[in-house]
Amino acid sequence: MANDVKFEGKERRMAKIEKCLAEYGLASLEDARDLCLSKKIDVDKIVKGVQPIAFENATWAYTLGCAVALKSGVKSAAEASEKIGIGLEAFCVPGSVAEQRKVGLGHGNLGAMLLRDETKCFAFLAGHESFAAAEGAIGIARTANRARKEPLRIILNGLGKDAAYIISRINGFTYVKTDFDFFSDKLNIVEEKAFSTGERAAVRCFGANDVREGVAIMQHEGVDVSITGNSTNPVRFQHLVAGTYKKWSQENGKKYFSVASGGGTGRTLHPDNMGAGPASYGLTDSLGRVHGDAQFAGSSSVPAHVEMMGLIGMGNNPMVGATVACAVAVFEALK
């Protein structure tokens, strides 16, 4: 292995990475990078284009994933996403929370869902409170539809109408103002205001006054897959909305896949104060276990926290955008 490749936690990761490289006939990470560049796939540009503060190991993990997908000769963007997950999984630190939850493969599978036409609507749940959710949404909006027959609808659904308005205005999304009638249980769309013309305007951003309105928004939009944020209002909004919507979906024959972003030890809501030592995961993690079909590890937005959990230095929400963008790039290169 030549020494010009440097990234965070390299020594803990190399054994698994080298095993993966050998399995797919790649001599080194440089070899993987050269293969990607030969197909005009600039992985670093894609990854940093989604989350500029992502770590170097995020670029290298996606480089390995894209090379695995190229070597596998995938026939669709969804297949490419699943193969990219193999590269991400190779970067999971042995024995870490990320490895235990198979988060690398999970990200690949989530990206694949968003690239299949069966998924009509994807929600960043509580996403409008986080810029990282916006980064993820932009990454998906920019690329997913190039590999789909019908456009994927992307929404951000979070607490507070002012917050939804502000994040829409800053990012060029469409702000959807709703009014929920608590007496009749009815959601009314008051107005829709697009803050740009183009791919960003396709992302619709909702602000709810409470959990019931949040659930009503999920029902109104027919959300098929969502990912929860995990640091803003987790016990007041997103986990409660996901759990309640899941119950409604099961009762009404609706397929709904819920991803719980984040958690792992030492996450928000003061696990240290619980006096439970290493068993205290924090409420964000614990609530995610209740509704999550898949549970990721580390922050939905902060690269350092996802790195601490043993995956790579990139927020879980931006990673969704990066996975989809890389998968589409591989698909187009092989077409």
N, C-alpha and C positions, 0 to 999 in steps of 0.2 A: 504494500500500500504506500503510494507516494505521500509525501508530507505536506503537499500544498492544500490538502483538504483539512480545514480546521472547523470544528463546531463544538457546541456545548456538550459536556458529558460523553465525549468521544470514547474514552477508554471503557466506560461501562456498557457501551452500546455495540462495540465493534464485533464481538463474537457472533451476535445474532445477525448483524448486517452482512458479515462475510459469508455466513451460511446462506443467506438469501441471495446474495450476488452469485455464489457458486451454483445455486439451484437453477438460476435463469441464464447461466452462461455469460456472466459479466465478470470481467477481470478485477474491476475496482469501481469506486464511486465516480472517479474521473471518467472511466469507460462508460458508465451510465449517463453521466452528463454529456459526453461527446455524442452518444447515441441520440439523446434528446435534441441536442443542437443540430445534428445532421438532418433531423426531421423538422427543423425550424421551430422547435419548442423551447422557449426560453423560460425555464421553470422559475428561476429566481425573479424574473420580471412579473410572472403571473402571481407568485406567492406574495411578494412585497407590494404588488399592485393592489392586493386585497387588504392586507394589514402591513403597513410600512414598518411597524415596530416588531415584526416577527423575527425570531432568532435565526441564525444561520442553519441550525439543525432542522428547521422547518423546510428551508429550501432543499437541503440534501435528502430529507425523508421523501419529499414529493418528487425529487429527481429519481430516486430509486424506484418509487412507485410507478412513475411514468415509464421508466425503462422496462420494468417488469411487464407493464401493459403492452408496450411496443413489442417486446420479445414474445408475448403470448399471442400476438396477432388477433386481437379482439375484433368482434364484428359490430359492436355498438358502443355508444358512450357509457351506457349503464354497465356493460362488462368491463370497460376501461376503469370505471370508478371502483369496481370490486377488486380489480388487480392493483390499483393504487393503494387500496387498503392493506394489501400484503406488504408493500413497502413501508407504509406508516407503522404497521405492526412490528416490523423488524427493528424499528427505532425505539420501541417500548423497552424501558430498562427492566432487566430481569428482576422479578419479585416485587415490582412496583404496583401501585393501585391500577395504573393504566394497563399493565400487562394482565393483571388478574381479571380485569373487566373486558379485555380484548378490545380496547378503545380504537386502536388503529383499524382493525377490520370493521368495527362499528361505523367509523367515519366513511369508509369505502362503501359500505352497504347503504348508509343514509344517502350519500351522493347518488348511488344507483337508483334509489327510490325516486329521487327528484328528477331523474333523467328518463324515467319510464312514464308512458302516457297514462297509466292507471292512476297516478298521483296527479290530481287536478289543482290542489291548493296546499301550499306550505306556509306555516305560520312560525315566525319568531315570536314566541309567547313571552310577553313582558319585554319584548325586544326593543320597543321604541325608547326604553330608558337607557339603552346602551349604544354608544357609537359603534362598538364592535358588531352588534347585530346589523346596523346599517351597512357596515363594510361587507358583512356576509351576504346581505340582501342584494347589494350592488353587484357583488361577484356572481351571484346566481342570475340576476336579471340580465347581466351583460352577455352571458354565455349559454345558459341551459337551453333556451329555445332554438338554438342553432342545431340541436340534436333531437328535438321533439317534434312530433306531428302537430300538436296543439300547444299553445303557450302555457307555461306553468304560471298559475296565479300565486303571487307572493304577498303576504300581509305581515305587518307588524302589529301586535295587539298588546297593549300595556295599560298601566294605570295612569289616568289623568289626561284630560283633553288638551290642556295647555302644553304638556310635554309632547304629546303626539303632534300638535301643530308646529312646535318649534323644531322637532327632529325632521318633520316633513319639509319644512322651509329650508333648513340647513342643507339637506341632502337632495332636494329636488324631487321628493316623493309626492304622492297624492294624499292629501289629508282628507280622511273621511270622518265627518262630524256626525255622531249618532246621538239619539235621545232614547233612553230606555224607559218604557212605561212600567213601573214596578207593580202597578195594580193589575194590569192585563197581561203582564209578562211579554210585552211586544217591543221589538227593536225597530226604531224608525231611523232611516238615513235622512239627515237634515240637509247636508250639502257635501259635495266632493270638490276639492280644490287642488288642482295639479300645480306644483311649483317648478315644473320644467316640461319640456317636450322631448320625449325620447325614452330610452330604456329605464331611467330612474323613475319616471312618472308612472311606470307600470307597477311599481311597488306601492301598495296602498297601506296607509298607516292609520290605525284606530286608537282612540283613547277611551278607556272605560272609567266609569265612576266607582264601580265595585265589581265583585266576583260575578254576580248574576249577569251584569251587562257584558262582562268579558266572555262568559259562556255563550250568551246570546249572539255575540259577534262570531264566535267559532261556528255556531250552528248556521247562522246566516250565510257565512262564507263557505260552508261545507268543508272545513279543514280536514285533510287526510293524514297529514304528517305535521308534527310540530316539534320544536326544540325550546325548552324553557331556558330563560336566563337564570342566574342563581345568586345574584348579590343585591338586587334592588327589589324590595317588596316580596321576597320569596314566600313568606308565611302569610302575606295579606292578599296576594294575587296569583302569581303564575302557577304555582304547584296546585293551588286550590281550583283554578280554572281547568287545568289539565285533568285533574282527577275527576271533577264533576262532569266535564265534557266526555271523558272516557266512559263513565257510568251511563250517561245519556246515549252514547254511541252504541254500547253493548245492548242496551234496552231497545234500540231502534234499528238494529241490523246494519249499522254504519261501520265500515272498516276505518279504524283510527290508530295510527302508530305514534306513540308518545316517546320522545327522547328527552331524558332529563340531563341537561348539561350540568356538569360540575359536581362538586362534592369531593369526596376523598377526605382524608384526615385534615384537621386544622382549617376548615373552611368557615365561612361567615356565621354569625349569630353565636359567637362566643362559646365554642365547645369547651374551652379551658375553664369556664366558670361552672361547668356542670359537675366538676369533681369526679369525673368518670375516667380520667387518665386517657390511655390510648384508645379506649372504647368510645370516646365522645367524638362523633363525626360532625357535629354541627347540624342544625335543623335543615339546612338546604340539602345536604346529602340524604338525610333521613327521609325527607318528604319525597325526594326524587325516587327513592326505592319503592314508594307506594304506588305510583302511577306509571313509572318508566318501563317501556318495552325494551329500551336500551338505556344504560346509564353511562354517561361519559365521566371523565375525571378532570377536576380542576376548573378554573374559572371560564365562564362563557366569553370573557373578554381579555383577561390579563395573561400575556404569554408566559411570564415567569411562574405563574401558579400551575399552568398546565405542564410546564417543564418539571416543576416540583413533584407532580404526580407521576412523572416517568414517561410521558409521551414526547412532545416536542414543544418548543417555545412559540406557541401561537394560540390565540383564544379559540375556544370551541366554535363560537359563532362564525368568525372569519374563516375557520377551517372548512366549514360547510361550503362557503363560496369558493375557496381555493380548490377543494376536491372536485367540485362540478366544473370549474374552469379548466383544470388540468385534464380531466376526463374528456371534455369536449375537444381540447387541443390534440390529444392522442387520437381520438376518433377521426378528426379532420385530417390529421397527418396520414393515417392509414387508409383513408378513403381514396 
